[in-house]
Amino acid sequence: MEKLFQLQNRLLDRTPMQIVRECAKSINWDTPLLSIRGPKGVGKSTIILQHIRSTFPKGDRSYLYCKLDSGYFTNHSLSELVEKFSMNGGKYLFLDEVHKYENWSREVKDIYDYYPDLQVVISGSSLLSIMEGDADLSRRCVSHDIQGLSFREYLQFYKKIQLPAYTLEHILQHAGNICSEVNSVCKPVAEFHEYLKVGYYPYYQRNQIDYYDIIEQVINYIIDEEIPRICKVELSNTRKMKALLYVLAQSEPFEVDMNRLSVQSGLKRETILNYLQHMQKAKLLNLLYSDLKNVKKLQKPDKIFVSDPNMLNALTEIPAKVGTIRETFAVNQLSALHEVEYGRAQGDFRVDGRYVFEVGGEDKDYTQIADIPNSYILADNMEYATGHKLPLWLIGLLY
């Protein structure tokens, strides 16, 4: 166990504290059993380490952070570690990469049941299910999902520009005032176009080629390692899953034609639907349905989007069409906090069953959403709002 404390202290010493994401402040860290989920690379480990640095005195032995893919666990079990840690006064245990530990859910359940004074935080893949492991943790565990950087966080991380987060309702009601505030500190259109290329993941180092290479490596890791391990997909089928993802990235978002997808990917209909759901859970795709309340298991989605514009750019051999990038951004940002449905005949998207959005360029007019209550245009290349026509970048201030 001493080795784990040493590894923890090295990580804590290297953890930057200059910028702490807003989402970390919304997490209830006092929850007896907390699950933090998110795709590889969005900063889950950093958020946990920053919380530890800002909460506990250096050298305090009441807390322990460890990665469950550490070599330590080749010779020691998690149960053994917890027994020693608790016996020596441990109170706060942070278990990272928990999905890489076999039978993790069973042992975490036992920790919760037999060590009631121990507070546990687990973190891992977006595919991590608190209901589908060896033990159902749904009644015990509170989950918090981490997204990539919003446009607002990109400005904070990379441009040192501080802006508050706004609710969707506040943005829609006070768009003019918000636009004036943002334009007073930056050129939002220019910054937004850069964000669409390189701003979603917190590891951009001013080298776009390397950045896209890292995104591809993350995709490969998710499909080659995480999905087979967690979703029980045969390793021999991962290449076809990648082929399906690349087909979707090269295409404009369309009303899904399963026959077309089957021909292009070489997969059967049921297999495609399974793979699409796995990739949505892994945050590689966003699947939209026209009626979320009545969605059935393995139902065909109405529209499919790659997770985010940065991933879309990394996957495409030729530049993605600007309309595709705009809609991908809109779905990505809105779905972080809201339910997004395919609008079909009423706008591009319906949000929370209440708002209708049409996405387009600065010349987009109200023709397609005329007379629809609570309808708005989200338009690119705009600095200021005009009536119900709002700059697209505004929804990048939601978190």
N, C-alpha and C positions, 0 to 999 in steps of 0.2 A: 504493500500500500504506500510505502514511503516513496517509491518510484513515481507513483501517480501524483503525489503532492509536488514532486520536483517538476514533472512535466507540466502540471497546472501552472505553477509559478512562472515558468518560462513563457508560457502562452500569455499569461496576464501581463507580464512585463512588456510584451510586444503588442498588446492590444491598444489601438489608438482611442483617445477619448475626446478628440476635438469636435467630432460630430456624432451625435446620438440620434438615431432615427425616431421619428415621432411615434411609429408603431410600437416601439419598445416601451413607451410611456403608457400605452393603453393596455398593456398586459398586466393581469392581476397575478403578480409574482407570489402572493401569499396563498394561492390555491394549493391544497395538499398534494394534488397530482396534476401537473400541467404538461400539456403536449404542445410543442412548437414545431410546426410543419412547414415545408417549403421546398422548392426545387433547389438542386445543388447550385451554389454560387450566388444566392440572393442575400447572404449575410446572416444566417441563423446563428452560427457559432460566435460571430462577432457581437451580436446582440446579447447573447448569454454572457459572454466574457465581460462586456461593458457593464452589464447589470451587476456582476460579481464585484468588479473593481469599484463601482460607485456605491455599493451596499455594505461590503464587509471590510474590516481592517486587514491590512496586509499581514500575512503570517497566521491569521486566525485559522484554527484547525476544525472549526465547526462546519465548514463547507468544503466540498470537493467537486471539481469538474473533471470528467474523464470521457474520452472517446471510446466507444465500445468496440471499435475496430483496432484498438491498441494491442500490441503484442502481449501485454500483461494478461489479457483474457484468453490467451492460448493455454495458459497453465493455471488460471484461476477463474472461478465462476463469479457471476455477479452476486449471487446469494452469499458467497464467502466474503466478498468485499463489503457488502452491506452489514453483515454481522460484525466484522471488525470495526468498521467505521462507526456504527451505532454504539458499540461497546466502549469506544474511545471518545464519546461525547459528540459525535457527528450529528448535525441537525438538518443540513441542506445538501442534497445530492443532485448534481447536474449530469445527466447521461446523454451525451451527444452521439450521433450516428447509431441510434438504438436499433434501427432496422437491420444493421449488419450483425447483430448478435442473435444466434439461433434461440428460439423459444423465449424471446424477449418479453412478450406480453404475459406469459405465465409467471415469469420471475418478477416482473413489475407488479403484477396483481398481488403476489405474495408479500412483496415489500409493503404495499399499501395496507394489506390486511394485518400483517404481523408487526409492523413498525409504525404505529399511528403517530408517533412524535417526529417522524422523519418526513420532511418536505421534499418532494421529488419533482424534478423537471426533466422531461425526456424530449429529445428533438431528433428529427430525421426527415426522410423523404416526404414529398407531398402525397405519395402513395400509401404512407403509413396509415393504417386503419386501426382505430381503437376498438372496433367491433369484430374484425375478421381474423384476428390473431388466434393464438391458442386459448386465450381467455378474453372474455368480453369486458373491456374497461369502460364502456360507454357510461355506466352509472357512477364511475369513480373519477374519470379524467375529464378535464376541461381543455379543449383544443384551441389553438390560436394559429392561424395561417399567415405566413410572411410572403409578401409580394416582392417583385423587383422594384426599383426606384420609380416613383412617380415623376412627372415633369417638375413638380415643386421640389422634390428631394434632389433631383439632378441639379437644379439651380443651387441648392444648398451645398451639395457635395463638391461639385466641380467649379462653380462660379462664385461661391461664397455669398450668395444672394439669399437673404432670409425672407421668406413669405409664410403667412399662416395657411393652414389647411382649412378648407371650407366645406360645409355640407352641400349636397347637390341642390337642395331647396334654396340655400343662401346664394349660391351661384346664379340660379335662375332668376331670383328676385332682385339681386343687386349686381348684375353683371357689369353695368356701366361703372360703378364705383371701383369694383375689383380691377377692371381693365385699366383705369386711371392709375391705380396704385402700382400695378405691375409695370406699366409703361414708364413710370417715374424712376424705376430702378434698373431696367434693362430693355433690350429690344426683343420682345417675346417671340416674334415670328422667326427671327434668325436663330435664336436659342432653341426654339421648338424643333426646327428642321434638323439641327445637330443632334438633339435628343432622340429623334426618330431613328437616327443612324447608330448612335453609340451610347445612349444614356440610361438604358433600363437596368443594366447589371453593374454592381459597384466595383468592377475591376478593370475599367477602361484606363489605359495608361498612354493615351495619345498615339497609339499605333492601331489603326483600324484593322489591318490584316491580322495581327496577333489576336485582337479582340474577337474577331469572327472565328478564328481558329479555336479559341477557348470555348466559345459558344458551341461549336461543332463537337468539341471534346466532351462537353457536358451532355449534349444530346446523345452521343454514342454511349456514354457511361450510363445514362438513364435507361436506354433501350437494351444495351448489352448486359448490364449488371442489375439495376434496380427492378425493372419490370419482370425479368425472369425469376428473380429471387422472391419478390413480393406477390406478383400476380400469377406465378406458376406457368409462365409462357416458356415453351421449349426453346432452348438456345438456337436450335436450327432454324427457327422462324423469325429471329430478330432482324435478319437481313431484309425479309419481306416487309416487316414493320417499318424499317427505315425507308424502303422504297415507297411505301404508302405515304409516309410523311413528306418525302421529297415531291411526290406527285401533287400533293395538296399545296405545298409551298409554291410550286411552279404555276399553279392554276389561280385564276381569280376566284374569290369566294362565290360559290354558286349554290343554287338550290340542288341539293345532293341527288345525284343520279347513281344509284348503287350498281347498276349494270356497267356504267362507264368506269366507275372506280374498280370494279372487279376485273375488267379487261385490262386496265392500266397497271394494276398492282399484281395481277395473277392470283388473287385471293378470293375465297368464297364469301358470300354475303354475310353470314353469321360471324365468320372470322374477322371480317372488316369491322363490323359493329363492335365486337369485343375489343379489337385493337384500338379503335377510336376512343372507346371509354377508358381504356388503360392510359392512353396518351393524354386524355383530358385530365384525369386524376394526377398525372405526372407533370401537369402544367406545360405540356408541349402543344396542346391544342385547346381551343375554346369551341364547344359545340353549342349551337343555338337551336332552340325549338320554338315553335309558334305558340305553344300552350304548355307552359311548365307544370301546371297543376295536374295535367292528365298524361304526362310522359310515362310510358311504360318501359320496363326493362328491355334493353336491346332494341328500342325503337330507333328508326332512322332519324338522325338530326336533320333539321331543315337547312342549316347553313354551317359551314366549317371555316374556322380561322386558325392560323398559326398563333401561338401564344402572344407574341408581341412583335412590334416592328423590327427590333434589333435581330431577333431570331429569324424573322422572315428574310431580312437582308443577308444574313449569314447563310441561309439555305438556298437562295436563288442564284442561278448561274447568270442570269441577266437581271438588271434592276427591276424590282417589282413595280407594278403600276401604282401611280400616286393614289388613285382611288382605293386600291387594296390596302395600302399603308394607312390611309386615313381611317378606314373602317376597322382595321386591325387594332389601331391605337384606341379608338372609341370603345370597342368591346373590351379590350384589356383593362382600361382604366375604370370604366363603369362597373364591370363585373367584380372588381375588387371589393366593393361594398354594397352592391345592389344586384337585384335579379334582372337579367337582361334576356329579352325574348326577341326572336325574329319578327319584324313588323309585318312582313308579307305585303299586304295591300295598303297598310297604313304606316308609311315611313320605313326607314331602315330598321330601327330598333324601338321596342317598347320597354320601358324601365319601371320596375315595381308595379306593373299593371296600370300605371298612372300617366307617365310622360311618354311622348312620342318624339323620336329624333330622326332627322334626315341629315346625312353627312355628305359634304361636298366641297367644292372650291368656292372662292369668293363670289362668283357669279350665280351661285345656286339660288333659285327662287322658291316661293312657297307653293308652287303648282301641285306637288305631290302630297302636301299635307294641309292644303286649304280646308278650312272649316273643321279641322280636327282639334278638339280641346287640348290644352296643355301640350301643344306641339312646338318644336323648336328646330332651327337649322344650326348645325355645328359646322362652321366653314373655315377652311384653311386660308392662310395668307391674309388674315384680318387682325388688326391691333385692337380695335374697339368694337363693342356690341352695338347693334342697331335693331331696336325692338326685340323680336324673338329670334333674331339672327345673331348667333354668338360665335366668337373665335373658338375654333376647335381646341386650342391649347388650354382653355379655361377648365375643362374637365380633368386636366392634369394637376389640378390643385386640390383634388378630393382627399388625398392622404399624404 
